[in-house]
Structure formats: C-alpha cells, structure tokens
Amino acid sequence: MEESQIDDATNISEFTPEMGSGPVALSVGRAKELISLYTMSQNPNMTHLNISKRCVLPPLWVRCDCSDAEHTCWLGAEPLKHRDTITGINLHIVTCNGPTADKTCFENLEDLKMAHRIRHHSSVVATKGFAQYELVRSTTLEDTIVESESNISIDITWNNVNKILETPPLTAVATLNIRLEPGDPRSPVFELHRELQFLLVLAEGLKTGVTDWPEPLVAESAVELVQELLNDLKNKLDGFNASVHKNAAEKVKCDSAAVDSSIKSLFSERGDLDFAEELWCKMRRSVSSYQDLVKCFTLVIRSLENGEIQPWIHQGSSSLLSKLINQTYHGAMEAISLTGITPIQMLLEIGLDKMKKDYVSCFIDQELGTLTYLDYFISTAVDLQEQVHRVQKLHHVLEILVSCTVFLHFKYENLFPLMQSCIKYYKENPLNEKHVFQLPIRPAIVKKFYQNDHAQKWRLEISSEYGQKMVKTVWQLSTRPPVEHLTSNNLGVLCDTTVNGNTEESMYFITMANCSQVHFT
C-alpha cells in the first residue's frame, strides 16, 4: 500500500508512484478492500465510524499482481473536494497486457472515444497524442560499450489524434532528451576522453597518495620522449633548422588523427601548443611510474637551470612549471625539490592548463560561449580537485555537442541553445553523467531519424469535462513494461507475438488507465 501525489499529467507512469519504492504487489481482491477502507474513511456519511475530525488523505495507490482477467497492475483513489469539503472519490484502474506485435489486438480510436463518452456521460471529448522515439541507441555500440545508458530520444505531443500509432505532425511540440555517458570508444573525441582520464588518475593520486598508473600508449619511454623534446628546443636555440621541431610538434599534438572529419569544424587540436603543453602530451602517453615522472622533470629543470632551453609559454598559465620558466626570463630560477607529491602536482597542473584551453578554444571558436561566460570552468580560485571536477563538466558538454553534431547533424542554431542549457546546469550542479538534458526542438529538424521507425512509446489521452473536473482515459503502447513490478509470470499475452512471422515488428505492452467518480452527496 502506498500514498503519492497525483497530477493531471498524461503519462501513465505519472499516475503511479515512482519506480524503486519496493512494496510487494497485492491481489486485486485485497487491493479493492484497501481502496474500500480508504473510501469509507473519506466519506462524511459514514457516521458509524465515529471519526471525530475527518481529514483529507493524500491519494492512495495500491500495486496489483495482474492475477485477474484484466491484468490490473494498479488501483488508485483520490478525494474530490469542493473548497474544504470532501464531495467524492476519484477511482483509478490501470491494466496492462502484452507484449504483442499483433496490431489487431490494438484498440480502435473511435471505440476508445465512445467508451469514454459512455463512462463519463460526455458529448464532447478531446484527444491528445504523445510519441517517444529513440534517435541514438547505445545498443548500436554493443561491441565496444558495456551496459551504456547513453541515449538520445525525442518526446512529441500534439492535439487531435486521427488514428492509433499515427506519426506526429510537424506542427507538434517536441523535446529532445539527451543522456550521454562519456567514454564511447567510437566517439570522435574519445582520445580527448582518454587524456582526461589520465588527468583524473593524477588528481586521485594527489588526493590519496596512491597513483594507479595506466599502461603507456607508446613504445618509447617517457625519458626518451622528453629528452627528444629538449634536444629539439636546444637545436632551435642554437639556430638549427626548425623542421625537425616542426615534425615533433606535429607528433605530439594530442591524438587529433582520431578526430572524425565530420566534427573537425566543431573540435580540432589547437595548433598553438606551448612548451608545457607539448611536455604534457609527451608525458601523459608514456609515463608509467613515479620514477619516470621524477626523471622527466629532472631533465627539464636541469635544462632550464643551465640555460640550455628558453621555451615559450602562454600568458596566464598558472602551473608551477610555467612560473619557473617565467623566472628564467628574468634571471635565476628558484630551487625546487622533486620529492613527495610535487612531481604529480606539476604534471597535473600543466595538464589542467592545456585541457582548459582546449575546451574553451573550441567553444569560443564556434561562438558557443565567451571567456567571461566560461570563467567558472577555468577559474584557478578553487583548489586543484575542484578545477579537475569542472574540466570534467566541460568534457561532458563537449561530448553532448559532438554527438548531436555527428548523429543528428545539428547546426549552430541548435547547438547554441543546447550549449547554454548544459553550461547553466553545470554552473549550478555537480557532475552528473546520467543527467538527461532537454532541448525544445522543431520535429522537422530530426524527422528523418524517426519517420520510418517504431515509437518506443505511443500514448493517447482522451479527456472531457465532468462536473468541475477533467476526466481522462489513457491508452498506451510501450516497448518496455510500464511499471516495474510486472514480471514474466504475471504478464498476459493477448495475441500471438509475431505477425506473419515478421520479427521486425515492435513488441508492445498495452496499458489502459481509466477513472470513475463516486459522489457522496
């Protein structure tokens, strides 16, 4: 037995308590007894109950085990009020059958409207449709993603339904639902995700004192790669031809080769990497131990102290290494001890600096944001752990924008409001890679992705006025069970689950929600 607040929403799931609340479903007979007791407690005519002060109870919903012929899954009751007086009870019944692919089992639209008219003595009824389509499914990536919940779907609502399972008109109201978990190996920005993961390893090591070093991505050792970078800088300082350096710089541009051409206009590797950023690209691909880290930074510090290199760095870089390099421009460099957490913090800082510039440059270049608007995500006024956390947020935003560009062919007019929505959310909330971002959109923009597809959910709402209250009948098809307590043991199969041996037809659960009113006066 459960209590919950009912509203006037058309979604059948909204007529029932949220999933995960756990009570065991009851038989319909037992559920009806509870509904009867609830109704009597609200009826002012039941004076023999000796209720001194009758209060309005919250709506009551009871889970049913579908063991009856109609396969009832919920019974509900809510008081009807006029001002502060209880005038009656609104009774709800939700049934579910299926799954089936046989469309002859589906109700006829006119029959549903007539049944509503008769039940509620209504002469005029209104219809409203709802359809949900999956535009991007994680199941298409089964070979590379385990239990990914990434999904892009569209919810569409419209008035004046003409037939069951009709495709929504282009005049309908649509909302895009985007739930995207970063880390898809087939994403055009997967290499950037791997770069971020190495940053997280360093941040965790700095916090716990234990660093779980990943396997190197290249065969050369970290020391060899760093020495090669330093030699290039020495040669450049000595006046040698810079062509070798140019080739090396191209090599350390962090994994841009994996970026698909379809999104190069949205994200591409920066061409202005400074020394610290090039060092990061070398080390994050090759460092495999704390000892590697110390050796690499020892080579760099020694070269700086001896004046063998005079590298350039971006203005505004806040890392310790950048400060040391700046000091060499003006004289002696302060001594630094490469012990304890210092080497890890130094590498984390230069990685943070680089990745902040990567994301911000991308968004600004595409006119999706300004430096001031993105300042929250690149601020150094918070500690390193929080800075890493904010960079994770930026990456999640980028993954969402890239996915919509690649899979839905979004242009600027759609990317900009989506970007604004994501940034606003992440300025106010912690990182949540399971969050569903929503974007109002015109159906015509994405129609080609669903017009020949089966709806994951299709719902009809029939409504009419009954006294001072609207009454509704809801009939829904869904590819998933509409309530969590339905199991294979209590689901009823209406008809054959295939039609003419066609396994391409969607298997639908058929759910019906009806209400009736009982008046006490």
Disulfide bonds with the S-S distance in Angstrom:
Cys105-Cys495 1.66
Cys254-Cys281 2.07
